[in-house]
């Protein structure tokens, strides 16, 4: 996995986790949903890069 894409995936996952936790803490359902979506986007980006790595080797 390229370093740039890997760091983007981890950053999105972390941002999503923080946003989701903060949304739950303050009772904001929209923020919780956005955090979940950001986290899923990061997971998808990481999965895509893992598949690309598999085909490279």
PDBQT receptor file of N, H, CA, C and O in Angstrom, charges set to zero:
ATOM      1  N   UNK A   1       0.857  -1.167   0.000  1.00  0.00    +0.000 N 
ATOM      2  CA  UNK A   1       0.000   0.000   0.000  1.00  0.00    +0.000 C 
ATOM      3  C   UNK A   1       0.898   1.222   0.000  1.00  0.00    +0.000 C 
ATOM      4  O   UNK A   1       1.864   1.283   0.761  1.00  0.00    +0.000 OA
ATOM      5  N   UNK A   2       0.594   2.181  -0.834  1.00  0.00    +0.000 N 
ATOM      6  H   UNK A   2      -0.191   2.131  -1.452  1.00  0.00    +0.000 HD
ATOM      7  CA  UNK A   2       1.398   3.384  -0.852  1.00  0.00    +0.000 C 
ATOM      8  C   UNK A   2       1.231   4.138   0.459  1.00  0.00    +0.000 C 
ATOM      9  O   UNK A   2       0.160   4.121   1.066  1.00  0.00    +0.000 OA
ATOM     10  N   UNK A   3       2.286   4.789   0.882  1.00  0.00    +0.000 N 
ATOM     11  H   UNK A   3       3.156   4.803   0.389  1.00  0.00    +0.000 HD
ATOM     12  CA  UNK A   3       2.271   5.496   2.156  1.00  0.00    +0.000 C 
ATOM     13  C   UNK A   3       1.222   6.583   2.216  1.00  0.00    +0.000 C 
ATOM     14  O   UNK A   3       0.590   6.785   3.253  1.00  0.00    +0.000 OA
ATOM     15  N   UNK A   4       1.034   7.278   1.122  1.00  0.00    +0.000 N 
ATOM     16  H   UNK A   4       1.548   7.114   0.279  1.00  0.00    +0.000 HD
ATOM     17  CA  UNK A   4       0.060   8.369   1.089  1.00  0.00    +0.000 C 
ATOM     18  C   UNK A   4      -1.354   7.847   1.273  1.00  0.00    +0.000 C 
ATOM     19  O   UNK A   4      -2.112   8.373   2.087  1.00  0.00    +0.000 OA
ATOM     20  N   UNK A   5      -1.710   6.821   0.524  1.00  0.00    +0.000 N 
ATOM     21  H   UNK A   5      -1.094   6.394  -0.138  1.00  0.00    +0.000 HD
ATOM     22  CA  UNK A   5      -3.057   6.256   0.618  1.00  0.00    +0.000 C 
ATOM     23  C   UNK A   5      -3.286   5.618   1.983  1.00  0.00    +0.000 C 
ATOM     24  O   UNK A   5      -4.378   5.705   2.545  1.00  0.00    +0.000 OA
ATOM     25  N   UNK A   6      -2.254   4.979   2.506  1.00  0.00    +0.000 N 
ATOM     26  H   UNK A   6      -1.367   4.908   2.050  1.00  0.00    +0.000 HD
ATOM     27  CA  UNK A   6      -2.367   4.355   3.822  1.00  0.00    +0.000 C 
ATOM     28  C   UNK A   6      -2.624   5.410   4.895  1.00  0.00    +0.000 C 
ATOM     29  O   UNK A   6      -3.461   5.215   5.776  1.00  0.00    +0.000 OA
ATOM     30  N   UNK A   7      -1.909   6.511   4.819  1.00  0.00    +0.000 N 
ATOM     31  H   UNK A   7      -1.228   6.669   4.104  1.00  0.00    +0.000 HD
ATOM     32  CA  UNK A   7      -2.100   7.560   5.819  1.00  0.00    +0.000 C 
ATOM     33  C   UNK A   7      -3.471   8.222   5.669  1.00  0.00    +0.000 C 
ATOM     34  O   UNK A   7      -4.094   8.586   6.666  1.00  0.00    +0.000 OA
ATOM     35  N   UNK A   8      -3.941   8.378   4.437  1.00  0.00    +0.000 N 
ATOM     36  H   UNK A   8      -3.435   8.082   3.627  1.00  0.00    +0.000 HD
ATOM     37  CA  UNK A   8      -5.278   8.939   4.217  1.00  0.00    +0.000 C 
ATOM     38  C   UNK A   8      -6.347   8.028   4.815  1.00  0.00    +0.000 C 
ATOM     39  O   UNK A   8      -7.300   8.500   5.435  1.00  0.00    +0.000 OA
ATOM     40  N   UNK A   9      -6.180   6.726   4.623  1.00  0.00    +0.000 N 
ATOM     41  H   UNK A   9      -5.406   6.343   4.119  1.00  0.00    +0.000 HD
ATOM     42  CA  UNK A   9      -7.153   5.768   5.146  1.00  0.00    +0.000 C 
ATOM     43  C   UNK A   9      -7.183   5.814   6.669  1.00  0.00    +0.000 C 
ATOM     44  O   UNK A   9      -8.255   5.829   7.273  1.00  0.00    +0.000 OA
ATOM     45  N   UNK A  10      -6.007   5.835   7.286  1.00  0.00    +0.000 N 
ATOM     46  H   UNK A  10      -5.136   5.822   6.796  1.00  0.00    +0.000 HD
ATOM     47  CA  UNK A  10      -5.952   5.883   8.742  1.00  0.00    +0.000 C 
ATOM     48  C   UNK A  10      -6.496   7.202   9.284  1.00  0.00    +0.000 C 
ATOM     49  O   UNK A  10      -7.153   7.221  10.325  1.00  0.00    +0.000 OA
ATOM     50  N   UNK A  11      -6.230   8.292   8.592  1.00  0.00    +0.000 N 
ATOM     51  H   UNK A  11      -5.697   8.277   7.746  1.00  0.00    +0.000 HD
ATOM     52  CA  UNK A  11      -6.731   9.594   9.027  1.00  0.00    +0.000 C 
ATOM     53  C   UNK A  11      -8.259   9.633   8.963  1.00  0.00    +0.000 C 
ATOM     54  O   UNK A  11      -8.912  10.142   9.874  1.00  0.00    +0.000 OA
ATOM     55  N   UNK A  12      -8.823   9.090   7.881  1.00  0.00    +0.000 N 
ATOM     56  H   UNK A  12      -8.293   8.676   7.141  1.00  0.00    +0.000 HD
ATOM     57  CA  UNK A  12     -10.289   9.061   7.759  1.00  0.00    +0.000 C 
ATOM     58  C   UNK A  12     -10.921   8.173   8.819  1.00  0.00    +0.000 C 
ATOM     59  O   UNK A  12     -11.969   8.503   9.374  1.00  0.00    +0.000 OA
ATOM     60  N   UNK A  13     -10.279   7.051   9.095  1.00  0.00    +0.000 N 
ATOM     61  H   UNK A  13      -9.428   6.784   8.644  1.00  0.00    +0.000 HD
ATOM     62  CA  UNK A  13     -10.804   6.159  10.125  1.00  0.00    +0.000 C 
ATOM     63  C   UNK A  13     -10.780   6.845  11.490  1.00  0.00    +0.000 C 
ATOM     64  O   UNK A  13     -11.752   6.768  12.242  1.00  0.00    +0.000 OA
ATOM     65  N   UNK A  14      -9.683   7.508  11.807  1.00  0.00    +0.000 N 
ATOM     66  H   UNK A  14      -8.893   7.570  11.196  1.00  0.00    +0.000 HD
ATOM     67  CA  UNK A  14      -9.562   8.186  13.095  1.00  0.00    +0.000 C 
ATOM     68  C   UNK A  14     -10.546   9.344  13.197  1.00  0.00    +0.000 C 
ATOM     69  O   UNK A  14     -11.194   9.526  14.228  1.00  0.00    +0.000 OA
ATOM     70  N   UNK A  15     -10.656  10.129  12.124  1.00  0.00    +0.000 N 
ATOM     71  H   UNK A  15     -10.130   9.981  11.287  1.00  0.00    +0.000 HD
ATOM     72  CA  UNK A  15     -11.591  11.251  12.111  1.00  0.00    +0.000 C 
ATOM     73  C   UNK A  15     -13.023  10.760  12.311  1.00  0.00    +0.000 C 
ATOM     74  O   UNK A  15     -13.798  11.358  13.057  1.00  0.00    +0.000 OA
ATOM     75  N   UNK A  16     -13.357   9.672  11.641  1.00  0.00    +0.000 N 
ATOM     76  H   UNK A  16     -12.727   9.186  11.035  1.00  0.00    +0.000 HD
ATOM     77  CA  UNK A  16     -14.693   9.109  11.773  1.00  0.00    +0.000 C 
ATOM     78  C   UNK A  16     -14.972   8.606  13.175  1.00  0.00    +0.000 C 
ATOM     79  O   UNK A  16     -16.064   8.801  13.708  1.00  0.00    +0.000 OA
ATOM     80  N   UNK A  17     -13.976   7.955  13.775  1.00  0.00    +0.000 N 
ATOM     81  H   UNK A  17     -13.088   7.797  13.342  1.00  0.00    +0.000 HD
ATOM     82  CA  UNK A  17     -14.154   7.432  15.123  1.00  0.00    +0.000 C 
ATOM     83  C   UNK A  17     -14.366   8.558  16.126  1.00  0.00    +0.000 C 
ATOM     84  O   UNK A  17     -15.222   8.459  17.005  1.00  0.00    +0.000 OA
ATOM     85  N   UNK A  18     -13.581   9.636  15.994  1.00  0.00    +0.000 N 
ATOM     86  H   UNK A  18     -12.885   9.717  15.280  1.00  0.00    +0.000 HD
ATOM     87  CA  UNK A  18     -13.719  10.781  16.896  1.00  0.00    +0.000 C 
ATOM     88  C   UNK A  18     -15.070  11.450  16.711  1.00  0.00    +0.000 C 
ATOM     89  O   UNK A  18     -15.752  11.771  17.685  1.00  0.00    +0.000 OA
ATOM     90  N   UNK A  19     -15.456  11.659  15.455  1.00  0.00    +0.000 N 
ATOM     91  H   UNK A  19     -14.903  11.399  14.664  1.00  0.00    +0.000 HD
ATOM     92  CA  UNK A  19     -16.723  12.330  15.164  1.00  0.00    +0.000 C 
ATOM     93  C   UNK A  19     -17.905  11.503  15.669  1.00  0.00    +0.000 C 
ATOM     94  O   UNK A  19     -18.867  12.043  16.216  1.00  0.00    +0.000 OA
ATOM     95  N   UNK A  20     -17.818  10.188  15.479  1.00  0.00    +0.000 N 
ATOM     96  H   UNK A  20     -17.037   9.749  15.035  1.00  0.00    +0.000 HD
ATOM     97  CA  UNK A  20     -18.891   9.299  15.931  1.00  0.00    +0.000 C 
ATOM     98  C   UNK A  20     -19.005   9.331  17.457  1.00  0.00    +0.000 C 
ATOM     99  O   UNK A  20     -20.108   9.413  17.999  1.00  0.00    +0.000 OA
ATOM    100  N   UNK A  21     -17.874   9.268  18.140  1.00  0.00    +0.000 N 
ATOM    101  H   UNK A  21     -16.978   9.202  17.700  1.00  0.00    +0.000 HD
ATOM    102  CA  UNK A  21     -17.880   9.294  19.606  1.00  0.00    +0.000 C 
ATOM    103  C   UNK A  21     -18.391  10.629  20.137  1.00  0.00    +0.000 C 
ATOM    104  O   UNK A  21     -19.166  10.674  21.093  1.00  0.00    +0.000 OA
ATOM    105  N   UNK A  22     -17.949  11.709  19.510  1.00  0.00    +0.000 N 
ATOM    106  H   UNK A  22     -17.320  11.672  18.734  1.00  0.00    +0.000 HD
ATOM    107  CA  UNK A  22     -18.395  13.036  19.933  1.00  0.00    +0.000 C 
ATOM    108  C   UNK A  22     -19.902  13.193  19.696  1.00  0.00    +0.000 C 
ATOM    109  O   UNK A  22     -20.610  13.752  20.534  1.00  0.00    +0.000 OA
ATOM    110  N   UNK A  23     -20.380  12.706  18.570  1.00  0.00    +0.000 N 
ATOM    111  H   UNK A  23     -19.805  12.252  17.889  1.00  0.00    +0.000 HD
ATOM    112  CA  UNK A  23     -21.808  12.780  18.273  1.00  0.00    +0.000 C 
ATOM    113  C   UNK A  23     -22.639  12.018  19.290  1.00  0.00    +0.000 C 
ATOM    114  O   UNK A  23     -23.707  12.476  19.698  1.00  0.00    +0.000 OA
ATOM    115  N   UNK A  24     -22.149  10.858  19.695  1.00  0.00    +0.000 N 
ATOM    116  H   UNK A  24     -21.281  10.487  19.363  1.00  0.00    +0.000 HD
ATOM    117  CA  UNK A  24     -22.859  10.079  20.717  1.00  0.00    +0.000 C 
ATOM    118  C   UNK A  24     -22.844  10.795  22.061  1.00  0.00    +0.000 C 
ATOM    119  O   UNK A  24     -23.838  10.798  22.787  1.00  0.00    +0.000 OA
ATOM    120  N   UNK A  25     -21.703  11.404  22.384  1.00  0.00    +0.000 N 
ATOM    121  H   UNK A  25     -20.895  11.402  21.794  1.00  0.00    +0.000 HD
ATOM    122  CA  UNK A  25     -21.557  12.075  23.679  1.00  0.00    +0.000 C 
ATOM    123  C   UNK A  25     -22.505  13.256  23.810  1.00  0.00    +0.000 C 
ATOM    124  O   UNK A  25     -23.069  13.477  24.882  1.00  0.00    +0.000 OA
ATOM    125  N   UNK A  26     -22.689  14.017  22.742  1.00  0.00    +0.000 N 
ATOM    126  H   UNK A  26     -22.231  13.838  21.872  1.00  0.00    +0.000 HD
ATOM    127  CA  UNK A  26     -23.555  15.194  22.807  1.00  0.00    +0.000 C 
ATOM    128  C   UNK A  26     -24.979  14.901  22.346  1.00  0.00    +0.000 C 
ATOM    129  O   UNK A  26     -25.847  15.772  22.404  1.00  0.00    +0.000 OA
ATOM    130  N   UNK A  27     -25.216  13.680  21.891  1.00  0.00    +0.000 N 
ATOM    131  H   UNK A  27     -24.511  12.972  21.844  1.00  0.00    +0.000 HD
ATOM    132  CA  UNK A  27     -26.561  13.301  21.473  1.00  0.00    +0.000 C 
ATOM    133  C   UNK A  27     -26.937  13.805  20.093  1.00  0.00    +0.000 C 
ATOM    134  O   UNK A  27     -28.121  13.984  19.805  1.00  0.00    +0.000 OA
ATOM    135  N   UNK A  28     -25.960  14.036  19.239  1.00  0.00    +0.000 N 
ATOM    136  H   UNK A  28     -24.999  13.890  19.473  1.00  0.00    +0.000 HD
ATOM    137  CA  UNK A  28     -26.198  14.533  17.893  1.00  0.00    +0.000 C 
ATOM    138  C   UNK A  28     -26.163  13.356  16.919  1.00  0.00    +0.000 C 
ATOM    139  O   UNK A  28     -25.091  12.848  16.591  1.00  0.00    +0.000 OA
ATOM    140  N   UNK A  29     -27.327  12.928  16.463  1.00  0.00    +0.000 N 
ATOM    141  H   UNK A  29     -28.198  13.340  16.730  1.00  0.00    +0.000 HD
ATOM    142  CA  UNK A  29     -27.417  11.763  15.584  1.00  0.00    +0.000 C 
ATOM    143  C   UNK A  29     -26.767  12.012  14.223  1.00  0.00    +0.000 C 
ATOM    144  O   UNK A  29     -26.179  11.102  13.638  1.00  0.00    +0.000 OA
ATOM    145  N   UNK A  30     -26.872  13.237  13.721  1.00  0.00    +0.000 N 
ATOM    146  H   UNK A  30     -27.350  13.976  14.196  1.00  0.00    +0.000 HD
ATOM    147  CA  UNK A  30     -26.282  13.549  12.414  1.00  0.00    +0.000 C 
ATOM    148  C   UNK A  30     -24.756  13.426  12.475  1.00  0.00    +0.000 C 
ATOM    149  O   UNK A  30     -24.140  12.856  11.574  1.00  0.00    +0.000 OA
ATOM    150  N   UNK A  31     -24.156  13.954  13.528  1.00  0.00    +0.000 N 
ATOM    151  H   UNK A  31     -24.656  14.417  14.260  1.00  0.00    +0.000 HD
ATOM    152  CA  UNK A  31     -22.708  13.867  13.671  1.00  0.00    +0.000 C 
ATOM    153  C   UNK A  31     -22.269  12.415  13.836  1.00  0.00    +0.000 C 
ATOM    154  O   UNK A  31     -21.235  12.010  13.306  1.00  0.00    +0.000 OA
ATOM    155  N   UNK A  32     -23.048  11.642  14.564  1.00  0.00    +0.000 N 
ATOM    156  H   UNK A  32     -23.889  11.971  14.995  1.00  0.00    +0.000 HD
ATOM    157  CA  UNK A  32     -22.746  10.220  14.736  1.00  0.00    +0.000 C 
ATOM    158  C   UNK A  32     -22.781   9.507  13.388  1.00  0.00    +0.000 C 
ATOM    159  O   UNK A  32     -21.902   8.699  13.089  1.00  0.00    +0.000 OA
ATOM    160  N   UNK A  33     -23.783   9.802  12.584  1.00  0.00    +0.000 N 
ATOM    161  H   UNK A  33     -24.497  10.459  12.827  1.00  0.00    +0.000 HD
ATOM    162  CA  UNK A  33     -23.902   9.179  11.261  1.00  0.00    +0.000 C 
ATOM    163  C   UNK A  33     -22.762   9.609  10.346  1.00  0.00    +0.000 C 
ATOM    164  O   UNK A  33     -22.225   8.787   9.603  1.00  0.00    +0.000 OA
ATOM    165  N   UNK A  34     -22.387  10.884  10.389  1.00  0.00    +0.000 N 
ATOM    166  H   UNK A  34     -22.823  11.551  10.992  1.00  0.00    +0.000 HD
ATOM    167  CA  UNK A  34     -21.276  11.367   9.569  1.00  0.00    +0.000 C 
ATOM    168  C   UNK A  34     -19.970  10.675   9.984  1.00  0.00    +0.000 C 
ATOM    169  O   UNK A  34     -19.155  10.313   9.135  1.00  0.00    +0.000 OA
ATOM    170  N   UNK A  35     -19.784  10.500  11.278  1.00  0.00    +0.000 N 
ATOM    171  H   UNK A  35     -20.446  10.794  11.968  1.00  0.00    +0.000 HD
ATOM    172  CA  UNK A  35     -18.596   9.824  11.765  1.00  0.00    +0.000 C 
ATOM    173  C   UNK A  35     -18.548   8.384  11.302  1.00  0.00    +0.000 C 
ATOM    174  O   UNK A  35     -17.495   7.877  10.914  1.00  0.00    +0.000 OA
ATOM    175  N   UNK A  36     -19.687   7.735  11.346  1.00  0.00    +0.000 N 
ATOM    176  H   UNK A  36     -20.542   8.146  11.661  1.00  0.00    +0.000 HD
ATOM    177  CA  UNK A  36     -19.759   6.341  10.874  1.00  0.00    +0.000 C 
ATOM    178  C   UNK A  36     -19.437   6.277   9.381  1.00  0.00    +0.000 C 
ATOM    179  O   UNK A  36     -18.734   5.371   8.934  1.00  0.00    +0.000 OA
ATOM    180  N   UNK A  37     -19.944   7.227   8.618  1.00  0.00    +0.000 N 
ATOM    181  H   UNK A  37     -20.515   7.963   8.981  1.00  0.00    +0.000 HD
ATOM    182  CA  UNK A  37     -19.686   7.259   7.176  1.00  0.00    +0.000 C 
ATOM    183  C   UNK A  37     -18.203   7.516   6.894  1.00  0.00    +0.000 C 
ATOM    184  O   UNK A  37     -17.622   6.877   6.017  1.00  0.00    +0.000 OA
ATOM    185  N   UNK A  38     -17.590   8.446   7.629  1.00  0.00    +0.000 N 
ATOM    186  H   UNK A  38     -18.063   8.965   8.341  1.00  0.00    +0.000 HD
ATOM    187  CA  UNK A  38     -16.160   8.725   7.445  1.00  0.00    +0.000 C 
ATOM    188  C   UNK A  38     -15.319   7.492   7.760  1.00  0.00    +0.000 C 
ATOM    189  O   UNK A  38     -14.359   7.182   7.055  1.00  0.00    +0.000 OA
ATOM    190  N   UNK A  39     -15.691   6.806   8.815  1.00  0.00    +0.000 N 
ATOM    191  H   UNK A  39     -16.471   7.058   9.388  1.00  0.00    +0.000 HD
ATOM    192  CA  UNK A  39     -14.962   5.609   9.215  1.00  0.00    +0.000 C 
ATOM    193  C   UNK A  39     -15.105   4.526   8.134  1.00  0.00    +0.000 C 
ATOM    194  O   UNK A  39     -14.131   3.853   7.799  1.00  0.00    +0.000 OA
ATOM    195  N   UNK A  40     -16.292   4.364   7.604  1.00  0.00    +0.000 N 
ATOM    196  H   UNK A  40     -17.083   4.910   7.877  1.00  0.00    +0.000 HD
ATOM    197  CA  UNK A  40     -16.523   3.378   6.540  1.00  0.00    +0.000 C 
ATOM    198  C   UNK A  40     -15.751   3.741   5.277  1.00  0.00    +0.000 C 
ATOM    199  O   UNK A  40     -15.240   2.863   4.582  1.00  0.00    +0.000 OA
ATOM    200  N   UNK A  41     -15.668   5.024   4.982  1.00  0.00    +0.000 N 
ATOM    201  H   UNK A  41     -16.084   5.737   5.546  1.00  0.00    +0.000 HD
ATOM    202  CA  UNK A  41     -14.918   5.485   3.813  1.00  0.00    +0.000 C 
ATOM    203  C   UNK A  41     -13.433   5.144   3.973  1.00  0.00    +0.000 C 
ATOM    204  O   UNK A  41     -12.783   4.706   3.023  1.00  0.00    +0.000 OA
ATOM    205  N   UNK A  42     -12.910   5.346   5.170  1.00  0.00    +0.000 N 
ATOM    206  H   UNK A  42     -13.438   5.701   5.942  1.00  0.00    +0.000 HD
ATOM    207  CA  UNK A  42     -11.515   4.990   5.441  1.00  0.00    +0.000 C 
ATOM    208  C   UNK A  42     -11.284   3.501   5.326  1.00  0.00    +0.000 C 
ATOM    209  O   UNK A  42     -10.260   3.069   4.797  1.00  0.00    +0.000 OA
ATOM    210  N   UNK A  43     -12.230   2.709   5.818  1.00  0.00    +0.000 N 
ATOM    211  H   UNK A  43     -13.062   3.060   6.248  1.00  0.00    +0.000 HD
ATOM    212  CA  UNK A  43     -12.120   1.251   5.714  1.00  0.00    +0.000 C 
ATOM    213  C   UNK A  43     -12.141   0.803   4.251  1.00  0.00    +0.000 C 
ATOM    214  O   UNK A  43     -11.396  -0.094   3.858  1.00  0.00    +0.000 OA
ATOM    215  N   UNK A  44     -13.000   1.434   3.455  1.00  0.00    +0.000 N 
ATOM    216  H   UNK A  44     -13.606   2.163   3.774  1.00  0.00    +0.000 HD
ATOM    217  CA  UNK A  44     -13.099   1.085   2.039  1.00  0.00    +0.000 C 
ATOM    218  C   UNK A  44     -11.811   1.449   1.308  1.00  0.00    +0.000 C 
ATOM    219  O   UNK A  44     -11.339   0.691   0.460  1.00  0.00    +0.000 OA
ATOM    220  N   UNK A  45     -11.244   2.607   1.634  1.00  0.00    +0.000 N 
ATOM    221  H   UNK A  45     -11.628   3.223   2.322  1.00  0.00    +0.000 HD
ATOM    222  CA  UNK A  45      -9.995   3.025   0.994  1.00  0.00    +0.000 C 
ATOM    223  C   UNK A  45      -8.876   2.039   1.322  1.00  0.00    +0.000 C 
ATOM    224  O   UNK A  45      -8.078   1.686   0.454  1.00  0.00    +0.000 OA
ATOM    225  N   UNK A  46      -8.823   1.598   2.576  1.00  0.00    +0.000 N 
ATOM    226  H   UNK A  46      -9.472   1.884   3.281  1.00  0.00    +0.000 HD
ATOM    227  CA  UNK A  46      -7.798   0.651   2.987  1.00  0.00    +0.000 C 
ATOM    228  C   UNK A  46      -8.002  -0.699   2.296  1.00  0.00    +0.000 C 
ATOM    229  O   UNK A  46      -7.033  -1.323   1.864  1.00  0.00    +0.000 OA
ATOM    230  N   UNK A  47      -9.230  -1.145   2.190  1.00  0.00    +0.000 N 
ATOM    231  H   UNK A  47     -10.018  -0.638   2.541  1.00  0.00    +0.000 HD
ATOM    232  CA  UNK A  47      -9.523  -2.415   1.517  1.00  0.00    +0.000 C 
ATOM    233  C   UNK A  47      -9.127  -2.347   0.048  1.00  0.00    +0.000 C 
ATOM    234  O   UNK A  47      -8.586  -3.310  -0.494  1.00  0.00    +0.000 OA
ATOM    235  N   UNK A  48      -9.392  -1.220  -0.596  1.00  0.00    +0.000 N 
ATOM    236  H   UNK A  48      -9.832  -0.438  -0.156  1.00  0.00    +0.000 HD
ATOM    237  CA  UNK A  48      -9.031  -1.042  -2.002  1.00  0.00    +0.000 C 
ATOM    238  C   UNK A  48      -7.525  -1.153  -2.175  1.00  0.00    +0.000 C 
ATOM    239  O   UNK A  48      -7.050  -1.810  -3.101  1.00  0.00    +0.000 OA
ATOM    240  N   UNK A  49      -6.782  -0.519  -1.296  1.00  0.00    +0.000 N 
ATOM    241  H   UNK A  49      -7.168   0.015  -0.543  1.00  0.00    +0.000 HD
ATOM    242  CA  UNK A  49      -5.325  -0.576  -1.390  1.00  0.00    +0.000 C 
ATOM    243  C   UNK A  49      -4.795  -1.977  -1.098  1.00  0.00    +0.000 C 
ATOM    244  O   UNK A  49      -3.809  -2.408  -1.697  1.00  0.00    +0.000 OA
ATOM    245  N   UNK A  50      -5.441  -2.683  -0.183  1.00  0.00    +0.000 N 
ATOM    246  H   UNK A  50      -6.242  -2.333   0.304  1.00  0.00    +0.000 HD
ATOM    247  CA  UNK A  50      -5.036  -4.069   0.109  1.00  0.00    +0.000 C 
ATOM    248  C   UNK A  50      -5.228  -4.953  -1.121  1.00  0.00    +0.000 C 
ATOM    249  O   UNK A  50      -4.386  -5.806  -1.403  1.00  0.00    +0.000 OA
ATOM    250  N   UNK A  51      -6.316  -4.763  -1.852  1.00  0.00    +0.000 N 
ATOM    251  H   UNK A  51      -7.000  -4.070  -1.623  1.00  0.00    +0.000 HD
ATOM    252  CA  UNK A  51      -6.565  -5.547  -3.061  1.00  0.00    +0.000 C 
ATOM    253  C   UNK A  51      -5.507  -5.205  -4.115  1.00  0.00    +0.000 C 
ATOM    254  O   UNK A  51      -4.991  -6.095  -4.791  1.00  0.00    +0.000 OA
ATOM    255  N   UNK A  52      -5.189  -3.920  -4.251  1.00  0.00    +0.000 N 
ATOM    256  H   UNK A  52      -5.609  -3.197  -3.702  1.00  0.00    +0.000 HD
ATOM    257  CA  UNK A  52      -4.168  -3.520  -5.214  1.00  0.00    +0.000 C 
ATOM    258  C   UNK A  52      -2.820  -4.136  -4.873  1.00  0.00    +0.000 C 
ATOM    259  O   UNK A  52      -2.089  -4.574  -5.761  1.00  0.00    +0.000 OA
ATOM    260  N   UNK A  53      -2.486  -4.170  -3.564  1.00  0.00    +0.000 N 
ATOM    261  H   UNK A  53      -3.080  -3.814  -2.842  1.00  0.00    +0.000 HD
ATOM    262  CA  UNK A  53      -1.234  -4.783  -3.128  1.00  0.00    +0.000 C 
ATOM    263  C   UNK A  53      -1.202  -6.269  -3.440  1.00  0.00    +0.000 C 
ATOM    264  O   UNK A  53      -0.166  -6.802  -3.836  1.00  0.00    +0.000 OA
ATOM    265  N   UNK A  54      -2.322  -6.933  -3.263  1.00  0.00    +0.000 N 
ATOM    266  H   UNK A  54      -3.164  -6.500  -2.941  1.00  0.00    +0.000 HD
ATOM    267  CA  UNK A  54      -2.399  -8.365  -3.534  1.00  0.00    +0.000 C 
ATOM    268  C   UNK A  54      -2.092  -8.660  -4.987  1.00  0.00    +0.000 C 
ATOM    269  O   UNK A  54      -1.378  -9.618  -5.285  1.00  0.00    +0.000 OA
ATOM    270  N   UNK A  55      -2.616  -7.856  -5.898  1.00  0.00    +0.000 N 
ATOM    271  H   UNK A  55      -3.196  -7.078  -5.656  1.00  0.00    +0.000 HD
ATOM    272  CA  UNK A  55      -2.380  -8.081  -7.322  1.00  0.00    +0.000 C 
ATOM    273  C   UNK A  55      -0.983  -7.669  -7.759  1.00  0.00    +0.000 C 
ATOM    274  O   UNK A  55      -0.483  -8.165  -8.768  1.00  0.00    +0.000 OA
ATOM    275  N   UNK A  56      -0.356  -6.787  -7.031  1.00  0.00    +0.000 N 
ATOM    276  H   UNK A  56      -0.762  -6.384  -6.211  1.00  0.00    +0.000 HD
ATOM    277  CA  UNK A  56       1.007  -6.369  -7.372  1.00  0.00    +0.000 C 
ATOM    278  C   UNK A  56       2.016  -7.473  -7.062  1.00  0.00    +0.000 C 
ATOM    279  O   UNK A  56       3.043  -7.587  -7.730  1.00  0.00    +0.000 OA
ATOM    280  N   UNK A  57       1.719  -8.282  -6.049  1.00  0.00    +0.000 N 
ATOM    281  H   UNK A  57       0.885  -8.189  -5.506  1.00  0.00    +0.000 HD
ATOM    282  CA  UNK A  57       2.662  -9.299  -5.624  1.00  0.00    +0.000 C 
ATOM    283  C   UNK A  57       2.224 -10.590  -6.185  1.00  0.00    +0.000 C 
ATOM    284  O   UNK A  57       2.871 -11.613  -5.960  1.00  0.00    +0.000 OA
TER     285      UNK A  57
